């Protein structure tokens, strides 16, 4: 039996004086957790919420999420906070104890996350990043510009099978120097609309009662771009056709399946009539054909 497991990281307080000045997503992480756990919406078996973890705590719980899982387990990492890119273009997710000029030691690298996912057996791994990426740079570094691509797709690509990355933004929104912040990242509304799409069922675009990641992305994308300058992005790597993230809580009328058995019987009845007709009386052949058709109908309804 497969499991649906999620880890939600909510970083709202930072010891670093520059990170503490940046806006964060305007959403209560408890609301997200509740939606994911609700059997009629997210339908996750377990959702762990970590608020303001240290880098060491974050790494430990990431290992617990991805290690020793089965092929059909659905694993979700949902991060609310700030992402930082160092001078070597390495990606990091900030934690409560992150120090801006010591990212390798005090933040969680995308390389670490990807390596755990690469080694994991699950083919349903989902990473959602509600963060505005920033670049750590040296003073007067003219090679770095606001609005440059953040490279999320490369940072989390890895080599494993079955991976989806969904991010609120993929451009550099701010620059961090020694004691200055350049740029003004917008407060994100990404998670707000993701919750809305799951809670209302509006993200069930095809009306099949299930909400896959692609549908949810489509719903959130158009909501976000109408309100902010954010541009959510979505990538899949060696993935199955659908990653089911939730259910439509509203009752959905599914189209009736085609009754192929009954149709087959209806087609075969006249054929049998013709065949038998050459060997028996007309009344006998018609009777047997009708019986043949009735057997198919009863078989179909019994299986229903």
N, C-alpha and C positions, 0 to 999 in steps of 0.2 A: 504494500500500500504506500502511495506517495504522500509526502507532507508538503504543506505550504508554510514557509517560514520567512519572517521579515525582521530586519534590524533597522531601526530608525534612529539616526544620530541628529540631535538637535543642539547645535552650538550657538548659544546666544550671549554668553559672557566670555570675554577674553582677557587674559592678564597682559598681553601685549598692548601697549598704549596706542599703537596705530590701528591694529585690528579692531579694537574696542570702539573706534570712531566710525566704523563702516556700518551702513544700514544692513539689516538682516530681513529675511522673508517675514512678512506680516501675517503670521499664522500660528495658531496654537498647535503644537505637535501632538497634543493629546487628542485633538479632533481627527488628525490623520490616523493615529493609532486606532481610534474607535471605528473609523470607517473600514480600515483594513481587516479588523477583527470581526466585524459584523458578518454573520453567515449569509445575509442577503445582499451584501455588497462586495467587500474584499474577499471574504471567505478564507482568510488565513488561519491556520491552526494555532500559530503563535506569533506574536509581534512583540519584540523587545524594544523598549524606548530607553535610550541613554541620553541624558541631558548633561551637557558640558563635560564630557569625559576627557581624561588626559589622553595623550597619544598612546601610552602603554595600554590603557583600558580599551581604547578603540581597536588597537591591533589584536588584543586578546579576544574580543567579542567578534571581530571579523573572522578570526580563525575558527571560532565555534560555529559561525554561520556556514562557512563553506567546506569545512573538513568533514569527512566521513558521512557524506550524504549519498543518496541513491540517484540513479540516472533520471528518474521522473519527478524528483523533488523540485518544487518551485522555490527559488531563493531570491529574496529581494533585499537590496541595500538601498536605503533612502537617506540621503544626506542633506541636511539643512545647515548652511553656514557659509564659510568663505573658502575659496580655492586660491592657491598661490602657485606661481610658476617661477622657478629660480632662473639664474643667468644661463644655465645649461638647458633650459626648456623642459625641465623635469616638473611634473605635476605633483601637488600636495594638497591634501584636505586638512584645513586648520583645526586644531583642538583647543581646549581651554588653556593649555600650557604652552602653546606654540609661540616661539620667538622668531620674529621675522627674519633675522640674519642667521638662524640655525635651523633651517627647515628640515634637513635630513635627520636631525636628532629629535626634533620636537613636533613634527607633524607626520601625517600618514601619507606615504607616497602612493601614487597611482600604480607604480611598478610593484609595490607590495600587494596591493589589492588584486592586480592582474595575475600575479603569480599564484595567489590562493585560488583564484577562479580557474586558472590553467590546470592546476593539480586536482581540482574537484571533479567529481563524477557526474554532477547534475548537468543536464542539457537544457535547463530552464533557469538561467541566471540573469537577473534584471538589476541594473544600477540606475537609480534616479538621483540626479544632482540638481538641487535647487540652490545654486550659488552663482555669483558673478565673479568670474576669474580675474585675478589681479597679478601683476608682474612685479617681482622683486628685482630692482635694478640699481645700478650704481649712479651716483649723481652725474648729470650731463651725459647720460648714455643715449646718444642720438639714434641708436638702432632700434629702440623700442617705441612704439606708438600706441596711443589709445585706439581702440577699434581694430587692432590686429587680430587675426584668428588665434584662438586660445589653444587649438590642437587637441581638443577633448577626444576626438575620434582616434587619434594615434595613441594618446596616453593610456587609454583603457582597452585597446584592441586585443592584446594578448594573442595566445595561440590556441585557446580552448575552443570547444564546440558548444554552440547554443548560448549566445550572449546578446543582450540588448542594453544599449546605453541611451538614456533619455535625459537631456539636460535643459535647464531653463535658459541658458545663454552660452554662446561659444565665441565671444570676442572679449578682448582685454578691456575691462571697464575702468581700471585704476592702476596707478603705478605707486609702489612703495619705495621710498628712499630711506635713508637713515632715520630721519625724524620728520618726514613729510609724506602726505598723501596727495597725489595728483589725480584728478578726475572725481566725478561724483556718481557712483553707481546708484541706480534706482532701487528702491525697495521692491523685491520680487513679489509678483502676484501669481506665480506659476502654481505653487501648491494649493493656493486658494481655489483655482479653477479645476485642478486635478481632483480635489475633494468634491467639488460641485458636480463634476462629470460622473463620479462614482455614486454619489449620494442620490442624485436625481435620476440616474440612468440615461441622461442625455448623451453620454459618450457611446452608447450602444448604437452606433451609426447604422449597422445593417439589420438591427432589430431581431437578432437571433437569441437574445437573452443573456449573452456573454459579452464582456468588454475586454478586448485584447489590447495590447500595448499600442499597436498602430492606431486603433480607433481612438484611444484615450489621447494620444499625441495630437491627432488631427483636431479633436475637440478643444484641447488646451491651447494649441497653437493659435487658432483663430481668435480665441478669447483674449489671449495675452497681447498679440500684435495690435489689436484694436485699442488697447488701453495704455501700452507702454512701448518703449523702444526695444524691449527684449525680443529675441527671436529664438524660441526653443528649437532644439535639434534632436534628431533621432537616428540611431545607427543600429544595425543588426550584423552579427558576425557568425557565420556558419550556423544559421538558426533554422529551426522548424518554421513552418508557415505561420503559426500563431503562438503568441505568448499570452495566455489568458490571465489578466490581472484582476478581474472582478466580475461581478454579476450585475445584471440590471434588476434593481429592487422592485421595479414595477412589473406587473403581470404582462407577459408578452404572448400574443397569439401567434404561434408558429404555424407556417403553412402545412397543410396536411400532406403527408408523404404519398407519393404515387403508388397505387396499389398494383404493383407489377404482376403479382400472382393472379389477381382477379382478371387483369387485362389479358394475361397469357391464357387463362381458362376460356375467356370469351372468344379469343382468336382460335383456340384449338377446337372448340365445340363444333363449329361448322365443318371443320376439316374431318373430325371424327365422324360426323354425320354422313359426309360424302363417302368416306371409306367403308363405313359399316353398311351404308345404303346399298352398296354393290353386293353385299353378302347376306342381307336380311331384309325383312319388310321395312317399309317406311316408318311405321309406328315404333318398331323396335329401335331403329337407328336414332330417331328423334328422342326417344325416351332415354337411351344411353347417353346421348350428347347432353341432354339436360341434367342428368345425374352427374356427369363429368364436370359441368359448370358449377353445379351446387357444391360439389366436393371442394373445389378451389375456393369458393366464397367462404364456406365454413372453416376451411383451413386458415384463411387469412384472418378472419374475425377471432378465431380461437387464439392465434398467436398474439393479437392485440391485447 
